Amino acid sequence: MTHFRPAFADRRLMVGAGLILLAGAIVQLLAFWPGIMVWDAIRQYGQALSGRYDDWHPPAMNWLWRQLGRIAAGPAPMLALQALLYWSGFALLILAAARRGRSGTALVIAACALLPIPFVLVGTILKDSLMAGTLLVAAGLIGLRRPGDRWLGTGAALILIATATLRFNAVAACLPLLVTLAPDRWKRTRLRFALTMAAAAVPLVIAMPIANRLLHAQPSGVQLSLIIYDLGGIGRYSGSDAFPPVPVERPAEVNAHCYSPISWDSYAWWVDAPCPIGFATVRAAFEAHHIDPYRWWLEALIAHPIAYVRHRLAHFDRNTHFMLADDASLPGLSLHSDPNDWGYQVPPSRLRATIGTLAEWTIATPLGWPICWIALGIGALFLLPLIDRNDPARAVLWSALLYAFSYLPLSVASEIRYHFWTMTAVAIAWTSIIAALARGGTVARWRFAAGLLPFAIVTMLAVASRLIG
């Protein structure tokens, strides 16, 4: 214990940070109990009750929810778990900073936990919220780990592999953190580092398929959502019919009316006026003509690469809230549960309404635009020399950026929840940078300028697009 005491030189800061986290957790549970259930959560809870899963939403989370049902029914146990992971993850990061002798950053790290958008999302039952919580805990364990400490490292690795079962693109977020756990000698050369990354990717990539198989999850065709959306985008920007033969007259014209750079929802079955070229129609066309969807998609991409790029960039623009005329055109946050068969609702609350108002206001500012957080993350790369080599903020930053850019080729919707982890992780990385500067840390002027320039440029462009309308 003698080696740990100097890290707690300023106990008042640590106590203050702990009180902030405790107060935040209490307020969150009071405001959002028993947990907001949106459409995704309602579908997942139904499968959790039945014990029969498909792979549209992560079966691992549905299975976990079923186990939590032994404690209590409904969303409350999952809300408690999400909150526990989120707040304890920040607590671990604060303890890790103290162990490195950086207790002065405690209050700043605690403040990151109070960002309005993540605060609301933790109160909503979502795979994104659960994933962010597990990543925070893993990062905290990595920060607390000492050389030769296998228990914390093993625990963090297992958590990261479990996290990879929660989202199809969670691998991008988990990989940098898992690589950090590898011995330094495995990363001394570029070749060794590349081999280590490849080896670390293997358990992350196979985690979801193995979990789905073990839980006997039925294939839902969820992968077709991306293929259909990309085919719709290619058709929209090329002016051609990119779909397989479907029983729809003038499919190119129909698609031009259906396509939206915001999301693929018009091709789904849950909207009020679904596109005639919908999920079931396209799926049936692939099956009837014995067409491999992946090969058809690849051939369409090769035939119209510019149209594909335009579609992907247009969607990423909306997905990250970049060059918009009005943020209200995109999906917002949910402050109430959707109607469900079990009658689970969050009771009216002025506290939740106030938090929601603050979060909605944030979405209309650079603080709520994912593109600005991505720009901050890119800028932070130039300032990495300021971050201690044993600080998990380095891996957290790379995790945030890889995860954010995974949505460039893989996203089909533009919901703010997709950027929960990126916003939180970039904020954590910047706490280490700001703390280093406050301690008198220095970098070359060009690095300092490069660290701020991406955010400045992106913010000016985003604000200008909204002012111009």
Salt bridges, closest charged atoms under 4 A:
ASP10 OD1 - ARG12 NE 3.80
ASP40 OD1 - HIS57 NE2 3.65
ASP40 OD2 - ARG417 NH2 3.07
ASP54 OD2 - ARG43 NH2 2.91
ASP128 OD2 - ARG167 NH1 2.98
ASP128 OD1 - ARG417 NH1 2.40
ASP230 OD1 - HIS311 NE2 2.79
ASP230 OD1 - ARG312 NH2 2.70
GLU253 OE1 - ARG250 NE 3.18
GLU287 OE2 - ARG283 NE 3.86
GLU299 OE2 - ARG295 NE 3.22
ASP317 OD2 - ARG318 NH1 3.42
ASP327 OD1 - HIS321 ND1 3.52
ASP327 OD2 - ARG466 NE 2.77
ASP388 OD2 - ARG102 NE 3.21
ASP391 OD2 - ARG100 NH2 3.24
GLU415 OE1 - ARG417 NE 2.86
